[in-house]
Amino acid sequence: MESKRLCARCGIDRELPSKKTKNEVCRGCRVKVEHVIRYENGETCLAWRGDFDRDDNPVHNGQIFMAGQRRCGHKDCINPEHIE
């Protein structure tokens, strides 16, 4: 019998086989966060692991970190080769 409970991290309902399940977080919250993202075309983005502002720009000590347009299109990328 399956029961529906809330994920301890994000609060979204999820199906569990029983209340004895050790993982109290949903599958999405258990996903490993990658620091380096490699694409099929050979490009490599470096993901920012710090804070963000309202526009999803990387922020460090209250200032935008590595400001500029990213040619890769990912606002959280801090690969210096991608910043114009």
GROMACS elastic network, one bead per residue, 0.5 to 0.9 nm:
[ bonds ]
;  ai    aj funct       b0    kb
    1    16     6  0.89086   500
    1    17     6  0.65298   500
    1    18     6  0.70691   500
    2    15     6  0.64676   500
    2    16     6  0.56717   500
    2    18     6  0.60599   500
    2    19     6  0.88834   500
    3    14     6  0.84357   500
    3    15     6  0.59578   500
    3    16     6  0.56660   500
    3    17     6  0.66491   500
    3    18     6  0.64740   500
    3    19     6  0.76482   500
    4    13     6  0.62610   500
    4    14     6  0.55726   500
    4    16     6  0.62605   500
    4    17     6  0.89076   500
    5    11     6  0.88086   500
    5    12     6  0.81568   500
    5    13     6  0.54216   500
    5    14     6  0.56864   500
    5    15     6  0.66594   500
    5    16     6  0.72572   500
    5    19     6  0.88321   500
    5    24     6  0.89389   500
    6     9     6  0.86042   500
    6    10     6  0.80534   500
    6    11     6  0.50731   500
    6    12     6  0.53337   500
    6    14     6  0.61484   500
    6    15     6  0.87984   500
    6    24     6  0.82745   500
    6    25     6  0.80754   500
    6    26     6  0.83930   500
    7    10     6  0.56822   500
    7    12     6  0.54150   500
    7    13     6  0.62916   500
    7    14     6  0.67169   500
    7    24     6  0.60416   500
    7    26     6  0.54684   500
    7    29     6  0.83970   500
    8    11     6  0.58793   500
    8    12     6  0.84248   500
    8    24     6  0.57676   500
    8    25     6  0.53275   500
    8    26     6  0.80289   500
    9    12     6  0.84289   500
    9    24     6  0.82168   500
    9    25     6  0.60062   500
    9    26     6  0.79850   500
    9    29     6  0.69410   500
   10    25     6  0.78116   500
   10    26     6  0.80517   500
   10    29     6  0.73140   500
   11    25     6  0.86797   500
   11    26     6  0.89177   500
   12    26     6  0.78256   500
   13    26     6  0.84299   500
   14    25     6  0.87461   500
   14    26     6  0.65616   500
   14    27     6  0.89424   500
   15    18     6  0.88572   500
   15    26     6  0.88396   500
   16    19     6  0.71658   500
   16    21     6  0.72363   500
   17    20     6  0.83180   500
   17    21     6  0.73677   500
   18    21     6  0.60381   500
   19    22     6  0.84697   500
   21    24     6  0.70970   500
   23    26     6  0.76956   500
   23    30     6  0.87753   500
   25    28     6  0.81008   500
   25    29     6  0.60446   500
   25    30     6  0.66971   500
   26    29     6  0.54023   500
   26    30     6  0.64832   500
   27    30     6  0.51443   500
   27    31     6  0.65956   500
   28    31     6  0.55237   500
   29    32     6  0.83644   500
   30    33     6  0.89981   500
   34    37     6  0.66127   500
   34    46     6  0.88099   500
   34    47     6  0.73960   500
   35    45     6  0.83462   500
   35    46     6  0.58627   500
   35    47     6  0.50950   500
   35    48     6  0.74799   500
   35    49     6  0.76159   500
   36    44     6  0.67169   500
   36    45     6  0.58502   500
   36    47     6  0.61868   500
   37    43     6  0.83093   500
   37    44     6  0.56118   500
   37    45     6  0.51409   500
   37    46     6  0.64064   500
   37    47     6  0.73435   500
   38    41     6  0.84199   500
   38    42     6  0.66964   500
   38    43     6  0.59983   500
   38    45     6  0.65892   500
   38    46     6  0.89615   500
   39    42     6  0.55394   500
   39    43     6  0.54123   500
   39    44     6  0.63828   500
   39    45     6  0.83590   500
   40    43     6  0.73506   500
   43    72     6  0.84757   500
   44    79     6  0.77987   500
   45    72     6  0.78686   500
   45    74     6  0.82220   500
   45    76     6  0.88474   500
   45    77     6  0.56193   500
   45    78     6  0.71699   500
   45    79     6  0.58030   500
   45    82     6  0.79168   500
   46    76     6  0.79473   500
   46    77     6  0.51722   500
   46    78     6  0.53610   500
   46    79     6  0.52498   500
   47    74     6  0.88297   500
   47    76     6  0.56281   500
   47    78     6  0.62612   500
   47    79     6  0.80649   500
   48    51     6  0.81584   500
   48    52     6  0.89001   500
   48    58     6  0.65254   500
   48    76     6  0.53124   500
   48    77     6  0.60752   500
   48    78     6  0.61126   500
   49    58     6  0.84230   500
   49    76     6  0.84364   500
   50    58     6  0.68250   500
   50    59     6  0.68578   500
   50    60     6  0.70296   500
   51    56     6  0.87344   500
   51    57     6  0.84123   500
   51    58     6  0.60227   500
   51    59     6  0.52254   500
   51    60     6  0.67042   500
   51    61     6  0.89339   500
   51    62     6  0.88838   500
   52    55     6  0.75789   500
   52    56     6  0.51263   500
   52    57     6  0.52962   500
   52    59     6  0.50931   500
   52    60     6  0.83138   500
   52    64     6  0.83127   500
   52    76     6  0.83978   500
   53    56     6  0.52375   500
   53    57     6  0.54982   500
   53    58     6  0.67543   500
   53    59     6  0.63412   500
   53    62     6  0.87790   500
   53    64     6  0.79309   500
   54    57     6  0.74827   500
   55    75     6  0.87872   500
   56    59     6  0.87345   500
   56    75     6  0.65207   500
   56    76     6  0.70921   500
   57    64     6  0.65306   500
   57    65     6  0.76257   500
   57    67     6  0.80080   500
   57    75     6  0.58277   500
   57    76     6  0.63476   500
   58    63     6  0.84269   500
   58    64     6  0.57565   500
   58    65     6  0.52981   500
   58    66     6  0.75924   500
   58    67     6  0.82157   500
   58    75     6  0.74961   500
   58    76     6  0.59731   500
   58    77     6  0.84058   500
   58    78     6  0.83161   500
   59    62     6  0.59397   500
   59    63     6  0.53384   500
   59    65     6  0.50323   500
   59    66     6  0.86264   500
   60    63     6  0.54121   500
   60    64     6  0.63302   500
   60    65     6  0.56654   500
   61    64     6  0.83972   500
   61    65     6  0.87715   500
   62    65     6  0.88906   500
   64    67     6  0.58681   500
   65    78     6  0.83383   500
   66    78     6  0.68371   500
   66    80     6  0.80724   500
   66    83     6  0.77037   500
   67    70     6  0.89931   500
   67    83     6  0.78123   500
   67    84     6  0.87462   500
   68    83     6  0.57822   500
   68    84     6  0.56815   500
   69    72     6  0.87773   500
   69    73     6  0.78148   500
   69    75     6  0.79068   500
   69    82     6  0.80642   500
   69    83     6  0.56561   500
   69    84     6  0.54258   500
   70    73     6  0.52735   500
   70    74     6  0.63300   500
   70    75     6  0.65317   500
   70    76     6  0.88526   500
   70    77     6  0.72620   500
   70    78     6  0.85524   500
   70    79     6  0.88294   500
   70    81     6  0.88503   500
   70    82     6  0.52001   500
   70    84     6  0.63080   500
   71    74     6  0.79824   500
   71    81     6  0.86541   500
   71    82     6  0.51952   500
   71    83     6  0.63257   500
   71    84     6  0.69773   500
   72    75     6  0.85340   500
   72    77     6  0.80015   500
   72    82     6  0.60766   500
   72    83     6  0.83960   500
   73    77     6  0.83745   500
   73    82     6  0.87120   500
   74    77     6  0.55050   500
   75    78     6  0.83129   500
   77    80     6  0.85988   500
   77    82     6  0.76186   500
   77    83     6  0.84034   500
   78    81     6  0.85499   500
   78    82     6  0.75133   500
   78    83     6  0.75311   500
   79    82     6  0.55164   500
   79    83     6  0.69977   500
   80    83     6  0.54133   500
   80    84     6  0.84255   500
   81    84     6  0.79850   500
